[in-house]
């Protein structure tokens, strides 16, 4: 059973949570337009207030860069102390942002299905038109490609520089969160996309877009998080529960929660889980060793 390490109560309703897994830091954004940075012990390391509702935020794996997009169309690249490095306005409403691991490139998709790529100086590297607008984006570690999902019925792996689509799928399901699970096969890094589904548990895709086969059926869920150093992943259920899995879906742990989770994150090793709940609780849990 997971053990509580720490818990705190936010003064606002959380809207999202992401983790820098090299520096073990978190960012949390809420319905009062604040982005707060926490260390792994739950201590606040600073915050910044946006002028409009935050639609998406992301932090680099080493914690040196934070990017946020708000409903006004503005995108901000922040330094670790939340001073602004650069700011850009998109012609259409931004829907999602994703930083690569080193914090040198940020990809973002808008409501007009445009995928924008900026470097850390705010210089546009590419703009491409996609078949559908994306609401979640994740970089494939060690590669120059992204996986993205729309709210309904579209999953794609794409090279943001060239616009080349590696694979795509059009499942008839409502999507929630997205995470990338990596493993080494034949001395090469393979990226697998895990998609949380409100109606169908999860869907998984290997690096070529082939469906992954899972040992067990997972519950309907809204978010998914993956570890880096082990093939471990966790799901935030539509109901008040968080479940952990290993490899191809063998069950790892089950955790009832006081309210459904808005967002979850796993440490690189999978030893700790961080969760932001609908009742404004932010917590850290030590997880059992996978068997």
C-alpha positions in Angstrom: 0.0 0.0 0.0 1.4 3.5 -0.8 2.5 5.5 2.2 1.9 9.2 2.6 5.1 11.2 2.8 3.6 14.7 2.9 0.4 16.5 2.1 -0.6 20.2 1.8 -3.8 22.1 1.0 -3.8 24.6 -1.9 -5.8 27.8 -1.5 -7.1 27.3 -5.1 -8.4 24.5 -7.2 -5.5 22.7 -9.1 -5.8 22.5 -12.8 -2.6 20.6 -13.7 0.7 19.1 -12.4 4.0 18.4 -14.0 7.4 17.2 -12.8 11.0 17.9 -13.6 12.3 14.4 -13.1 16.0 15.3 -13.0 15.7 18.0 -10.4 12.8 16.4 -8.6 10.7 19.6 -8.7 7.0 20.1 -9.5 4.9 22.9 -11.1 1.2 23.2 -10.2 -1.2 25.6 -11.9 -4.6 26.5 -10.5 -7.9 28.2 -11.3 -6.7 31.5 -9.8 -4.1 31.8 -12.6 -1.1 31.0 -10.4 1.8 28.7 -11.3 3.7 27.5 -8.2 7.0 25.6 -8.1 7.6 23.0 -5.4 10.6 21.0 -4.4 10.2 17.2 -3.7 9.3 17.9 -0.1 6.4 20.2 -0.9 8.1 23.5 -0.1 7.2 26.4 -2.4 10.1 27.6 -4.5 8.3 30.6 -6.0 5.1 31.4 -8.0 3.9 33.6 -10.8 0.5 35.0 -11.6 -0.9 35.0 -15.2 -3.4 37.5 -16.4 -5.7 34.9 -18.0 -6.7 31.3 -17.4 -3.7 28.9 -17.8 -4.5 26.3 -20.5 -1.2 24.4 -20.3 2.2 24.5 -18.6 5.4 22.5 -18.7 8.8 22.3 -17.0 12.0 20.9 -18.5 13.4 17.7 -16.9 16.3 19.7 -15.3 14.0 22.4 -14.0 15.8 25.2 -15.8 12.8 26.3 -18.0 9.1 26.6 -17.5 6.6 27.5 -20.3 3.0 28.4 -19.8 0.2 29.3 -22.3 -2.9 31.2 -21.3 -6.4 31.7 -22.7 -5.5 35.2 -24.1 -3.1 33.6 -26.6 0.1 34.5 -24.7 3.0 32.1 -24.2 5.6 32.8 -21.6 9.1 31.2 -21.2 10.2 31.6 -17.6 13.6 31.1 -16.0 13.7 29.1 -12.7 13.0 32.3 -10.6 9.9 33.0 -12.8 11.5 36.0 -14.5 10.4 36.1 -18.2 13.0 35.1 -20.7 10.6 35.7 -23.6 6.9 36.1 -24.4 5.0 35.4 -27.6 1.4 35.8 -28.8 -0.2 33.2 -31.0 -2.8 34.2 -33.6 -5.1 31.4 -32.3 -5.8 30.1 -28.8 -3.0 27.8 -27.6 -4.1 24.4 -26.4 -1.0 22.7 -25.1 2.8 23.1 -24.7 5.6 20.7 -24.3 9.3 21.3 -23.5 12.0 18.9 -24.6 14.1 17.3 -21.9 17.1 19.8 -22.1 14.7 22.8 -22.2 16.0 24.0 -25.5 12.8 23.6 -27.6 9.1 24.1 -26.9 6.3 22.8 -29.1 2.8 24.2 -28.9 -0.4 23.5 -30.7 -3.3 26.0 -31.2 -7.0 25.8 -31.9 -6.3 26.3 -35.6 -4.3 23.0 -35.7 -1.0 24.8 -36.1 2.0 23.2 -34.4 4.6 25.8 -33.5 8.2 25.1 -32.5 10.3 27.8 -30.7 13.8 27.6 -29.4 14.9 28.9 -26.0 15.4 32.4 -27.4 11.9 32.6 -28.7 12.9 32.2 -32.4 10.4 30.2 -34.5 12.0 27.0 -35.8 8.9 25.7 -37.7 5.2 26.0 -38.1 3.2 23.1 -39.6 -0.5 22.4 -40.1 -1.9 19.2 -38.5 -5.1 17.4 -39.5 -6.6 18.2 -36.0 -5.8 20.5 -33.1 -3.9 18.7 -30.3 -4.8 19.1 -26.6 -1.8 17.1 -25.2 1.8 16.9 -26.4 4.8 15.0 -25.2 8.4 14.7 -26.6 9.8 11.2 -27.2 12.9 11.1 -25.0 16.2 11.1 -27.0 14.3 11.7 -30.3 13.2 14.7 -32.4 9.6 13.6 -32.5 6.4 14.3 -30.6 3.3 12.4 -29.7 0.1 14.4 -29.5 -3.6 13.7 -28.9 -6.8 15.6 -29.5 -9.7 15.5 -27.1 -11.5 12.9 -29.3 -10.4 10.4 -31.9 -6.9 11.4 -33.0 -3.4 10.3 -31.9 -0.3 11.2 -33.9 3.5 11.0 -33.8 5.1 13.8 -35.8 8.4 15.4 -36.5 7.8 19.1 -35.7 10.7 20.3 -37.9 9.7 18.6 -41.1 6.0 18.0 -40.5 6.4 14.3 -41.4 3.9 12.1 -39.7 5.4 8.8 -38.5 2.0 7.3 -37.6 -1.5 8.3 -36.7 -4.6 6.6 -35.3 -8.3 7.6 -35.1 -9.8 5.7 -32.2 -13.4 6.4 -31.3 -12.7 7.5 -27.7 -12.4 10.6 -25.5 -8.8 11.2 -24.5 -7.5 12.4 -21.2 -3.8 12.6 -20.4 -0.7 11.4 -22.3 2.7 10.1 -21.2 5.7 8.4 -22.9 7.1 5.1 -21.5 10.6 4.3 -22.6 12.5 1.0 -22.6 15.7 -0.2 -24.3 15.4 -2.9 -26.9 18.3 -4.2 -28.9 20.5 -1.4 -27.6 18.1 1.3 -28.8 15.6 3.5 -26.9 12.0 2.7 -27.7 9.2 5.2 -26.9 5.7 3.9 -26.2 2.8 6.3 -25.9 0.3 5.7 -23.1 -3.0 7.5 -23.6 -5.5 7.9 -20.7 -9.1 7.4 -21.9 -12.3 8.6 -20.2 -14.3 5.8 -21.7 -11.9 3.0 -22.5 -9.2 2.7 -19.8 -5.9 3.3 -21.7 -4.6 2.8 -25.2 -0.9 2.2 -25.9 1.2 2.5 -29.0 4.7 1.3 -29.7 7.3 3.5 -31.5 5.8 2.4 -34.9 2.2 3.1 -33.9 1.2 -0.6 -33.3 -1.3 -1.1 -30.5 0.2 -2.3 -27.2 -1.4 -5.4 -25.6 -2.1 -5.1 -21.8 -2.4 -7.9 -19.4 -5.4 -6.4 -17.6 -8.2 -4.0 -18.4 -7.6 -0.6 -16.8 -10.3 1.7 -15.3 -11.6 4.7 -17.1 -9.0 7.5 -16.3 -8.2 11.1 -16.8 -4.4 11.2 -16.5 -1.3 9.0 -16.8 2.3 9.3 -15.6 5.4 7.2 -16.3 8.7 6.6 -14.6 12.0 6.9 -16.5 14.3 4.3 -15.0 11.8 1.5 -14.9 8.8 0.4 -17.0 6.3 1.7 -14.5 3.2 3.8 -15.0 0.2 5.1 -13.0 -3.3 6.1 -13.9 -5.6 8.8 -12.2 -9.1 7.3 -12.4 -12.2 9.2 -13.3 -13.4 8.0 -9.9 -11.4 8.7 -6.7 -8.6 6.2 -7.3 -5.0 5.9 -8.6 -3.6 2.7 -9.9 -0.1 1.6 -10.8 1.0 -0.8 -13.4 4.3 -2.3 -14.6 5.5 -3.5 -18.0 2.5 -4.3 -20.2 -0.2 -3.7 -17.6 0.5 -6.1 -14.7 -1.1 -4.5 -11.6 1.3 -2.8 -9.2 -0.7 -0.8 -6.6 -4.2 0.5 -5.9 -4.8 3.8 -4.0 -8.3 5.1 -3.1 -8.2 8.9 -2.8 -10.5 11.4 -1.1 -11.4 12.9 -4.4 -10.4 12.3 -8.1 -6.9 13.4 -9.1 -6.5 16.3 -11.5 -2.9 15.5 -12.3 -0.3 12.9 -11.2 3.5 12.5 -11.7 6.0 9.8 -11.0 9.6 10.2 -10.0 12.2 8.8 -12.5 12.7 5.7 -10.4 9.0 5.2 -9.7 9.6 5.3 -5.9 7.3 8.3 -5.3 4.0 9.5 -6.7 2.8 13.1 -6.6 -0.9 14.0 -7.0 -3.1 17.0 -7.2 -6.7 16.2 -6.1 -9.9 18.0 -6.9 -10.4 18.8 -3.2 -7.2 21.0 -3.5 -5.0 18.5 -1.7 -1.4 18.1 -3.1 0.4 15.0 -1.8 3.4 12.8 -2.1 3.3 9.1 -1.6 6.0 6.4 -1.3 5.1 3.5 -3.5 5.6 -0.2 -2.8 8.4 -2.0 -4.6 7.0 -3.7 -7.7 7.0 -7.5 -7.5 
